[in-house]
Amino acid sequence: MMYIILKETYYKGIENSYDIVDYTDDEYKAQDMLQGYQLINQQKEKVKYQIVKYNPIFAYKKEEETNE
């Protein structure tokens, strides 16, 4: 499971923009990171941060070499 921290910026007259600012595999670390971004946010009216839980469909595995 991956936790992604998104930054949403609000604009007048056009659609909002979304940027990935950080990510982690640890849920508790993601919560701490989110709180940090919210604390340092100086544009509270215009910018919001949120967590998105992402579960990738595909898992990549390294193939083992076989010596025949």
ChimeraX commands (.cxc) that place a marker at each C-alpha (Angstrom):
marker #1 position 0.00,0.00,0.00 radius 0.5
marker #1 position 1.28,3.46,-0.85 radius 0.5
marker #1 position 0.18,6.75,0.70 radius 0.5
marker #1 position 0.48,9.81,-1.53 radius 0.5
marker #1 position 0.40,13.40,-0.26 radius 0.5
marker #1 position -1.44,15.62,-2.76 radius 0.5
marker #1 position -1.37,19.40,-2.95 radius 0.5
marker #1 position -4.56,20.90,-4.39 radius 0.5
marker #1 position -4.37,24.50,-5.56 radius 0.5
marker #1 position -7.63,26.38,-6.12 radius 0.5
marker #1 position -7.98,28.89,-8.99 radius 0.5
marker #1 position -10.77,31.23,-10.06 radius 0.5
marker #1 position -12.19,30.57,-13.52 radius 0.5
marker #1 position -10.19,27.41,-14.26 radius 0.5
marker #1 position -9.94,23.91,-12.83 radius 0.5
marker #1 position -7.89,23.18,-9.73 radius 0.5
marker #1 position -4.42,21.69,-10.07 radius 0.5
marker #1 position -3.13,18.64,-8.19 radius 0.5
marker #1 position 0.54,17.94,-7.47 radius 0.5
marker #1 position 2.16,14.97,-5.75 radius 0.5
marker #1 position 4.45,16.42,-3.09 radius 0.5
marker #1 position 5.49,13.25,-1.24 radius 0.5
marker #1 position 4.76,9.57,-0.70 radius 0.5
marker #1 position 5.49,6.72,1.70 radius 0.5
marker #1 position 4.52,3.13,2.45 radius 0.5
marker #1 position 3.99,3.83,6.17 radius 0.5
marker #1 position 0.51,5.04,7.17 radius 0.5
marker #1 position 1.69,6.75,10.38 radius 0.5
marker #1 position 4.54,8.52,8.61 radius 0.5
marker #1 position 2.04,9.74,5.98 radius 0.5
marker #1 position -0.12,11.26,8.73 radius 0.5
marker #1 position 2.91,13.02,10.19 radius 0.5
marker #1 position 3.95,14.28,6.76 radius 0.5
marker #1 position 0.45,15.61,6.09 radius 0.5
marker #1 position 0.41,17.49,9.40 radius 0.5
marker #1 position 3.80,19.00,8.55 radius 0.5
marker #1 position 2.63,20.23,5.15 radius 0.5
marker #1 position -0.54,21.66,6.69 radius 0.5
marker #1 position 1.47,23.48,9.38 radius 0.5
marker #1 position 3.84,25.16,6.93 radius 0.5
marker #1 position 1.07,26.02,4.45 radius 0.5
marker #1 position 0.95,29.82,4.16 radius 0.5
marker #1 position -1.84,29.94,1.57 radius 0.5
marker #1 position -4.60,28.22,3.56 radius 0.5
marker #1 position -7.38,29.76,1.44 radius 0.5
marker #1 position -5.84,28.68,-1.84 radius 0.5
marker #1 position -3.91,25.43,-1.11 radius 0.5
marker #1 position -5.05,22.22,0.60 radius 0.5
marker #1 position -3.13,19.00,1.31 radius 0.5
marker #1 position -4.61,15.52,1.50 radius 0.5
marker #1 position -3.65,11.84,1.63 radius 0.5
marker #1 position -4.61,9.38,-1.07 radius 0.5
marker #1 position -4.26,5.68,-0.32 radius 0.5
marker #1 position -3.01,3.93,-3.45 radius 0.5
marker #1 position -2.97,0.18,-3.96 radius 0.5
marker #1 position -1.16,-0.68,-7.20 radius 0.5
marker #1 position -2.82,-3.37,-9.30 radius 0.5
marker #1 position 0.44,-4.76,-10.58 radius 0.5
marker #1 position 3.26,-5.94,-8.38 radius 0.5
marker #1 position 6.65,-6.05,-10.03 radius 0.5
marker #1 position 8.81,-9.01,-9.11 radius 0.5
marker #1 position 12.40,-9.62,-10.04 radius 0.5
marker #1 position 12.78,-12.87,-11.89 radius 0.5
marker #1 position 15.32,-15.24,-10.47 radius 0.5
marker #1 position 17.95,-16.55,-12.82 radius 0.5
marker #1 position 18.06,-20.30,-13.26 radius 0.5
marker #1 position 21.28,-22.09,-14.01 radius 0.5
marker #1 position 20.55,-25.12,-16.15 radius 0.5
marker link #1:1,2 radius 0.2
marker link #1:2,3 radius 0.2
marker link #1:3,4 radius 0.2
marker link #1:4,5 radius 0.2
marker link #1:5,6 radius 0.2
marker link #1:6,7 radius 0.2
marker link #1:7,8 radius 0.2
marker link #1:8,9 radius 0.2
marker link #1:9,10 radius 0.2
marker link #1:10,11 radius 0.2
marker link #1:11,12 radius 0.2
marker link #1:12,13 radius 0.2
marker link #1:13,14 radius 0.2
marker link #1:14,15 radius 0.2
marker link #1:15,16 radius 0.2
marker link #1:16,17 radius 0.2
marker link #1:17,18 radius 0.2
marker link #1:18,19 radius 0.2
marker link #1:19,20 radius 0.2
marker link #1:20,21 radius 0.2
marker link #1:21,22 radius 0.2
marker link #1:22,23 radius 0.2
marker link #1:23,24 radius 0.2
marker link #1:24,25 radius 0.2
marker link #1:25,26 radius 0.2
marker link #1:26,27 radius 0.2
marker link #1:27,28 radius 0.2
marker link #1:28,29 radius 0.2
marker link #1:29,30 radius 0.2
marker link #1:30,31 radius 0.2
marker link #1:31,32 radius 0.2
marker link #1:32,33 radius 0.2
marker link #1:33,34 radius 0.2
marker link #1:34,35 radius 0.2
marker link #1:35,36 radius 0.2
marker link #1:36,37 radius 0.2
marker link #1:37,38 radius 0.2
marker link #1:38,39 radius 0.2
marker link #1:39,40 radius 0.2
marker link #1:40,41 radius 0.2
marker link #1:41,42 radius 0.2
marker link #1:42,43 radius 0.2
marker link #1:43,44 radius 0.2
marker link #1:44,45 radius 0.2
marker link #1:45,46 radius 0.2
marker link #1:46,47 radius 0.2
marker link #1:47,48 radius 0.2
marker link #1:48,49 radius 0.2
marker link #1:49,50 radius 0.2
marker link #1:50,51 radius 0.2
marker link #1:51,52 radius 0.2
marker link #1:52,53 radius 0.2
marker link #1:53,54 radius 0.2
marker link #1:54,55 radius 0.2
marker link #1:55,56 radius 0.2
marker link #1:56,57 radius 0.2
marker link #1:57,58 radius 0.2
marker link #1:58,59 radius 0.2
marker link #1:59,60 radius 0.2
marker link #1:60,61 radius 0.2
marker link #1:61,62 radius 0.2
marker link #1:62,63 radius 0.2
marker link #1:63,64 radius 0.2
marker link #1:64,65 radius 0.2
marker link #1:65,66 radius 0.2
marker link #1:66,67 radius 0.2
marker link #1:67,68 radius 0.2
view
